[in-house]
Amino acid sequence: MGFKSKVRKRRGNTGNGTSEDGDSEEYEGQIRCGIIECGNWADKKIGGRKMAYDRAVEVWGASGVSRKVRKVPLCKSCYRKWKKEKKGEPKEWVSKGKGPLGNAPPTSTPVRSFDQP
């Protein structure tokens, strides 16, 4: 038995686990999603993120974002929509002439301590 299965087994015996009756209350957040069409919560506790205003405007347009602030709060579903829209586009901070870390040409080999005499 692994660690998780042992915990589940103990939780089932003591009765301290979550109820399976569906009596659990819905999470009441504090921060609303910044997209007009969306009415979900954007709290970090339930997967919400904050994104730069310019990036949000690229997908939803200026009329789709509720207010102009430096960072727009997004719920988990809106963040996924943004991520799918931007999936094919290249990253803005990676340059073509540099390696994966941005500091070495891609053909260089790393120097390891055990390769040294």
Secondary structure as the mmCIF struct_conf table of DSSP 4:
data_model
#
loop_
_struct_conf.conf_type_id
_struct_conf.id
_struct_conf.beg_label_comp_id
_struct_conf.beg_label_asym_id
_struct_conf.beg_label_seq_id
_struct_conf.end_label_comp_id
_struct_conf.end_label_asym_id
_struct_conf.end_label_seq_id
HELX_RH_AL_P HELX_RH_AL_P1 PHE A 3 THR A 14
TURN_TY1_P TURN_TY1_P1 GLY A 15 GLY A 15
BEND BEND1 GLY A 17 GLY A 17
BEND BEND2 GLU A 20 GLY A 22
HELX_LH_PP_P HELX_LH_PP_P1 SER A 24 TYR A 27
BEND BEND3 GLN A 30 ILE A 31
STRN STRN1 ARG A 32 ARG A 32
BEND BEND4 GLY A 34 GLY A 34
STRN STRN2 ILE A 35 ILE A 35
TURN_TY1_P TURN_TY1_P2 ILE A 36 GLU A 37
STRN STRN3 TRP A 41 TRP A 41
HELX_RH_3T_P HELX_RH_3T_P1 LYS A 44 ILE A 46
TURN_TY1_P TURN_TY1_P3 GLY A 47 GLY A 47
STRN STRN4 ARG A 49 ALA A 52
HELX_RH_AL_P HELX_RH_AL_P2 TYR A 53 TRP A 60
TURN_TY1_P TURN_TY1_P4 ALA A 62 GLY A 64
STRN STRN5 VAL A 65 VAL A 65
BEND BEND5 SER A 66 ARG A 67
BEND BEND6 ARG A 70 ARG A 70
STRN STRN6 LYS A 71 LEU A 74
HELX_RH_AL_P HELX_RH_AL_P3 LYS A 76 GLU A 85
TURN_TY1_P TURN_TY1_P5 LYS A 86 GLY A 88
BEND BEND7 GLU A 89 GLU A 89
HELX_LH_PP_P HELX_LH_PP_P2 PRO A 90 LYS A 91
TURN_TY1_P TURN_TY1_P6 GLU A 92 TRP A 93
TURN_TY1_P TURN_TY1_P7 LYS A 96 GLY A 97
BEND BEND8 LYS A 98 LYS A 98
TURN_TY1_P TURN_TY1_P8 PRO A 100 LEU A 101
BEND BEND9 GLY A 102 ALA A 104
TURN_TY1_P TURN_TY1_P9 PRO A 106 THR A 107
HELX_LH_PP_P HELX_LH_PP_P3 SER A 108 VAL A 111
HELX_RH_3T_P HELX_RH_3T_P2 SER A 113 ASP A 115
#
